[in-house]
Amino acid sequence: MIAGIGLGGALGVGLLLAASPFLWPSRVTMRKAPRAGGLRRKLVLAGMPGLPPSAFVAVSTLLALVFFAIAQAVFGLIALSVGLAAVGAWLPWSLVSWRAAARSRANRTMWPDVVDQLVSAVRSGLALPDGVAALARTAPESTRDAFAAFERDYRSSGVFAPAADRLKAALADPVADRIIETLKMAREVGGGELVGVLKALAASLRDDAAVRAEIEARQSWTVGAARLGVAAPWLVLALLATRPEASVAYNTPLGAVVIVVGLVVSLVAYRVMLAIGRLPEEHRWFR
């Protein structure tokens, strides 16, 4: 009898623990990351780590005001001016995202060469930290500053792991995270298979880059046509708004509703198009 009660109680406690993440979710996991953090990471990926998020927001706001003033002076349509102001506020984010994506594509093709250089350094008998520091002179131009900072950091402290973590934060790349974590493990516990692991990683990265390049090349025409389809109605509207009778028609409440609904539909369609065509990106698991 006592054994049955104990078994039932243990089963109840187990079920309660299994359901606890859904019944009482952690406040830390439910809290959304601050907006500035995502913006800061995007600026780092775009190669602009020195630009504060507050300055970026100020530039976006100023650009929105400029777009609104120009549109209001040219067309005289409040709804169209507000829509163009929204486009002006979104333009810096779009440029930063485009630059970050372009740098990510470039980094995707250069990381295998970086791994090959590390393999050569290890095979030549160079110490692992010295091999990483040597990348400040041999790595691709976009990453040399980060490796140079690592070299200065390691020379001053003599401790590999903290300097490697700061290098990982400076590069802000999931592939770099994997490489650095592999090097840290080899440094701490030793690794006779380090060369083989790095060579396998380089081969995997090359295959992934080739597949992505082929898919992106096939998608480019479709994505370009979709963007043209989204922009075409607004170019036509801008031409029509230069005529006085069209300007009067679109300055009515019904005309403003038409412009706002069209803007919302265009933005939703554009975002859906990007979501459908977006390739899955590797996440940074070792921050």
Secondary structure as GFF3:
##gff-version 3
##sequence-region A 1 287
A	DSSP	alpha_helix	2	23	.	.	.	ID=ss1
A	DSSP	alpha_helix	27	30	.	.	.	ID=ss2
A	DSSP	alpha_helix	35	45	.	.	.	ID=ss3
A	DSSP	alpha_helix	53	74	.	.	.	ID=ss4
A	DSSP	alpha_helix	78	123	.	.	.	ID=ss5
A	DSSP	alpha_helix	128	138	.	.	.	ID=ss6
A	DSSP	three_ten_helix	141	143	.	.	.	ID=ss7
A	DSSP	alpha_helix	144	157	.	.	.	ID=ss8
A	DSSP	alpha_helix	160	171	.	.	.	ID=ss9
A	DSSP	alpha_helix	174	189	.	.	.	ID=ss10
A	DSSP	alpha_helix	194	241	.	.	.	ID=ss11
A	DSSP	alpha_helix	244	250	.	.	.	ID=ss12
A	DSSP	alpha_helix	253	277	.	.	.	ID=ss13
###
